Amino acid sequence: MLAIVIPYYKITFFEETLQSLANQTDPRFKVYIGDDTSAENPAHLLEKYKAAFDFIYHRFEENFGSFSLAKHWERCIDLTADEEWIMVLGDDDVLGKNVVEAFYKQFSVFKDKTNVIRFATRVMDANGEYISNVFEQPIWEKASDAFYRKHIGKTRSSLSEYIFSREAYQKSGFYNYPLGWHSDDWAWLDFSDKKPIYTINDSLIFIRVSEQSISGKTDNEQLKNIAIYQFLKQLITKKLKLFNAEQQLKLLLNFEVFIKKKRKLSLKEWSFLFYLYLKVFKLVPFIKVIRRFFKNTYMKNLKDSN
């Protein structure tokens, strides 16, 4: 059976989320709602939908989202029973009516072949207006290729459109980056465990981007930047070998460029990059990184001293 886990905090769009669950054409799922000590009590909505689908609601006594969103996801998952498959659905996102049906209909196709399933998506704003085209994905795709396409802007991805196996999740859980930013990206690389991601393109999940969502806010850029730095550094330190040589070089360059946009690279960071460029080794890119090092370090220091 499928567990749909909702880490609840904001009520603004929550009824639309609940209504999308009530609209499912296949009832073989159970919902677990974990309230992160929200000031917005959803009791009236839960009462309204209590006969629409099977759910458990639990209000936690301590707020986790303010310091570790990933840990809040995990304690919400801890509410579940023995369901083999889990979805973590945002309290402002919406399932197309046949998401659960499509999951079970295609179950025999991906059973034992993947740990991670994703759905096609479309992005909407606070008013429910679509602000993107439909994002369909390759039916079978390596997790590294999926992330890389997102990294270079060829597609999008977020937590709500994925279903993952409990067995894969229990091996590592979610990595705790600030705001949970990139925690999902790291999860799919971990959870996939050398198996490809399977995509269901004939069912949609609608992802909301608004001033209330982490992705839509602009007052959290500093924390997002910290998370991006931590994620990229960890990615190229621990998972670079998952990518082909061209992708590896692009990831190294983008990590360097990201830091340069914020500040000057330290000698320790340059040394770290040199080591990784040597491991990938391609002559031209290696010569270029050495040139950039001298240009951005010694030449700049020489200019400043004059």
N, C-alpha and C positions, 0 to 999 in steps of 0.2 A: 504493500500500500504506500501511498505518497503522503508525506507530511509537508504541509505548507506553513512555514514559520513566519510570523509577522512581528518584527521588533517595533512596537508601537511607541510613538511620542507625540505626534501632531495629529489633531483631529480634522483639520481643514478639508482634506481630501479622502479621509478614511472611509466615509460611507461609499464612495465610488469603488474603493478597493473591495469592501465587503459585498457590494452589489455584484461585482464581477465574479466573486466566488459563488454567490447565490445563483448566478446565471449559468454556471458550468453545466454542460450537457452530460457529463459523467460525474457521479457523486462519490467516486472512489478516492476520497482524500479526507484528511483530517487537518484542521487548522489549529495552530498553537500561537496565541497572542501573548507576547511578553511586554508588559507595560514598564517602561524605564522611568518610573516615578513621575509620570507626566502630570502637569497641572491641569490638563484638559481631560476630564473624566469621560470615557467613551461608553459608560453604562447604558445610556439610552439607546445607543446604536446597537450594542450587543443584545439588548432586550428585543429590539426590532428584528434582528436577524437570527434569534436563537433557534428558530425552527427551520431556517433556510439551509443550514449545513452544520456538520458536526464540528464543534470547536471547544477549546479550553482556553480560558483567560486567566492570566496570573499577573498580579501587580507586584513588582519587586520593591523592596524597602529602600534600596540604595540606587542612586543614579550612576550608571556606568558610562553612558554615551558621552558625557562631558570630558572623560579622560581616556576611554577605550571603547570605541564603537565595536571593534572586533570581539572584545570580551562580552559585550552585551549580546551580540549575535550568538556567541557560543552558549551563554546561559539560557537563551531562548531555545536553542536546539536541545539543551538538556531537559526541556519540558516534554520533549517528544517521547513516544513509547518505543516500539521496535520497528518502525517503518524503515524499509530498506533504502528509500529514496527521499531526498529532502530538497525543498525549495525555500530560500529566504527571500520573502517578498516585501518590498518597501511599503510603508503605510500610505503612500501616495501613488503607487503604481497600480495598473489595471490589467487583468488577464482577459484576453479574448475568450469568448464563450466556449471554445472547443479545445483549450489548452490541455486540460486533463484528459479529455477524450483522445486527443492526438498522441499524448504520451503513452497511453495504454494500447492504442491501435498500432503503434510502431514499436512497442516493447520487444517483440520477438526479433525485430531487425537489429537492435543494438544490444540486446541482453548478452552479457559476458564479453562484449567487444569494447565497451567504453565505461568510464566512471563518471563522465560529465556530458550532460545533454543541454543544448541551448535552443532557444526559439528565435524566430525572426522578431524584429522589434520596430517600433515607430515611436518617435519622440513627440511629446505634446507639452504645451505650456500650462500655466495655472488655470486658464479658461477651458482647457480640454481641446484647444485648437492644435492641429498637427503642425509641427515646425521642422519636420524632416520627411523624407521619403521612407519607404519601408526598407529596412536593412535585412536582406537575406544573406545567408552565409553558405560556404561550401558544406555539403552534407557530411562528409568526413574530412577532418582537418587536424593536423598536429597542433597541440596546444601552443607550441612555440611559434608556429606560423600564424596562428590566430592572434596571439599577442602582438607579434611584429606588425601585422597589418593594422592593428589599432594604433600601435606606437607611431607609425608613419602616416597616420591619418586616412587610411583606406577604409576603415570601418569604425564602429563604436562598440562598446561593451559595458555592461554594469551588472550588479549582483542579481537583480530580480529575474533576469531572463534565463537563469541557469537552474538545472536540477542536477544534484550530485549524489553519489552513493554514500550511504552511511559508513561503509567499510573504508572507503578512500578518505573521507573526512576524519575518521577517528585516528588515522595514522599521523596527522599533523595539525589539524584544526586550522584556524585563521591566524595569519601573522598580524601583529598589532602595529600598524602604521598610524600616525596621527590622522584623525577623522575617518579611519578605515579606508583612506585614499590609497588605492592600488592593493588593498588587502585581498580583493576579489581576483585581481590579475595574478597575484602570487598564488592564490588558492588553485586556480585552474592549472597552472604549471605543476603544482604539487599533486593535486587530486588526480590528474590525468594519468600519472604514473606510467608513462610511456605508451599509453593507449590514446587513440585520437578522440577528439570531441565529435559528438554526433549532433547534427542540427535538424530540427523540425521546422521547415520553412512554411508549412501550410497552416500554421497557427501563429497568432501575433500576441506579443506582450507589449503594452503601452507604457513607456517610461516617461515620468513627469519631471520636467526641469522647471523649477520656479524659484522665487526668492526665498522660499522656505527650505528648499533642498540644498544639500551640501554642494552639489555640482552647480547649482544656480546662484549660490551666494558669492558675493565679492569681498566680504569682510573677513574671509578666512584664508586669503592667499598665502600668508606667511606660513601657516600650518600645512597647507597644500604643498608649498615649496619644500618644506622640511621632509614631508612624506615622499615626494618625488625623488629627492636626493637619496634618502635612505633606501627606497625601493630600487632605483637604478644601480646604486652601488652594490646592493645585495645581489641584484640580478646578474651583473657582470662578474661578480665574485664567485657566485655559487652555481649559476645556471647558464653561463655563456656557452658551454659545450652543447647545449640543446639546439643552438642556432647554427646555420651554415656560415661559412667564412664571410660572405658578403654581409649577412645580417649582423654578425659579430662586430665587424668593423664599423658598421653604421651605429650600433648601440654604443660602442666606445666613443665614437665621435660625438654623438648626441649627449652623452654624459659630460664630456668635456665642454661642449657648447653651453649646456644648461648651467654649469658652474660659472662659466665666463660671463654669462648674462647677469649674474648676481654679485660676483666678486672675482678676485684674482685666485688662480689655483695655487695651492701650497706645493712646496717641493715634494712633500709626501704624496700628494695626489698625482703629481707628474710621474713620480717613480712607480706608483701603482699602475698608471696607464701604460708606461713603457713596458712594464712586466707583461701586461696583458697583450699589448701589441706584438711583443716578441713571441708570445705563445701562439697567436694567430698567424704570424709573420707573412706579410706581403710587403715586398720591397718599397713600392711607391708610397703606400699609406704610412709605413714606418718612417721613411725619410720626411714625409710631410709633418708628422707629429713632432719629430725632432726640430724641424724648422719652426713650427709654431711655438715650441718650448723656448727656443732662443729669442724669437721675436717678442714673445709675451713676457719673458723673464729678464734676460740679460740686456736686450736692446732697450726695453722700457726702463730698466734700472739705470742704464747708461744715459738715457735721455733725461731722466729725473735728476741725475747728479749734475748735469750741465745746466 
